[in-house]
Amino acid sequence: MNYSDLAPPYIRAIAPYQPGKPISELERELGITGIVKLASNENPLGCSPRAVAAMHEAIKTIALYPDGNGFELKDALSKRCGVEHSRIVLGNGSNDMLELAARAFLAPGDKAVYSAHAFAVYPLATQAVGGIGVSVPAIDFGHDLNAMLTAATEHKAKLVFIANPNNPTGTFLSGAALHDFLRALPANILVVLDEAYNEYLPEKNRYDSVSWLKEFPNLIISRTFSKAYGLAGLRVGYAFADAQVADMMNRVRQPFNVNSVAQAAAVAALQDRDFVQRTFDLNLRGMKQIVDGLAKLGLQHIPSFGNFVAFRIASAARIYRRLLELGVIVRPIASYDMPDYLRVSIGLESENQKFLSALQQALGEKQ
């Protein structure tokens, strides 16, 4: 018997998400050391020392279940952002927020709209509940909000996913453009605004999406502690939404979906603004280093507002494999319909230089 036949057709059709290759896996495959991983947009500084201390303290009570409501973390987020507890949803990374929105509001056959070249979890979360994804062609690898508005209304969509900045392209939508989109969208269509890379935005580009929640009860803002806060291994995400929307998401949320160590670390990390500023400053310098290096090699890149850069390169699959052999892990993004591009995360200065040197070597070799 083929037991996969017992699963619904929309589950069998899912192509699983492919994460960046771990360092340990490449070490096993090639038997090399000194590997630099610039594939998963992780924080090269690690995490805040305050978060580390909080984790050590939390381990003392590891035999106990965590606070299923996450009171202390919600309280810290509430005080920082001015959002009531009833409007906050906590999750196992921001991926959890995307999936909770889909599970709470999409029934089989319902439509969800997202942009081409946008985060792979949007179609996955939609398909996993039997929803139908509507991918809207991009403009310069970024969201075409006018086309997405048309698609959402014409297809009578239930949900719209928007990433800002977008992963894997790094493109950015202004606050004014997003606000206009929300005003034009029918109120019965929910919008998930994925701001996983929000902390990397320069001050001049920042906008206050949280203040829009009272104006747009159909808005869900998704954020994470995995990137600028450096807690990717703990998986902590959160969402702000209308209390009724948050209530529905919490009804499908797994009990204890954020463990006690993760909650303690997130509370401490949120208080360490100096660490986040150092992360921002390092990323700014590293972005210039990478972009300047790509330009010297004659390679085009997509201007990015995240902590990564997508760049165009001939024989991208071959270059990716050669970089692995040279001890540098980047991210191929052919699955995003970008077969001629690779994405590199911003690392420490030495890591960025190793990438650029390896890339130069790979480009100089005969095919």
Secondary structure, DSSP 8 states (H G I E B T S, - for coil): --GGGGS-HHHHT---------HHHHHHHH---S-EE-SS---TT---HHHHHHHHHHGGGTTS---TT-HHHHHHHHHHH---GGGEEEESSHHHHHHHHHHHH--TT-EEEEETTS-THHHHHHHHTT-EEEEE--BTTB--HHHHHHHHHHTT-SEEEEESS-TTT-----HHHHHHHHHHS-TTSEEEEE-TTGGGS-GGG---GGGGTTT-TTEEEEEESSSTT--TTT--EEEEE-HHHHHHHHHHS-TT-S-HHHHHHHHHHHH-HHHHHHHHHHHHHHHHHHHHHHHHTT--B---SSSEEEEE-TTHHHHHHHHHHTTEE-EE-GGGT-TTEEEEE---HHHHHHHHHHHHHHHHS--
